[in-house]
């Protein structure tokens, strides 16, 4: 009885915003945590090392 609207779908913009709001801060936080662990304990636990 009337018009049917399209179902909601995941768009490229939604994926980008999800990465921007969730993924990027998580990557920055874990990178800083890895750097702090390396400076404090002197053990490289991540993908990159200072020494």
Secondary structure, 3 states (H helix, E strand, C coil): CCCCCCCCCCCHHHHHHHHHHHHHHHHHHHHHHHHHHHHHHCCCCCCCCCC
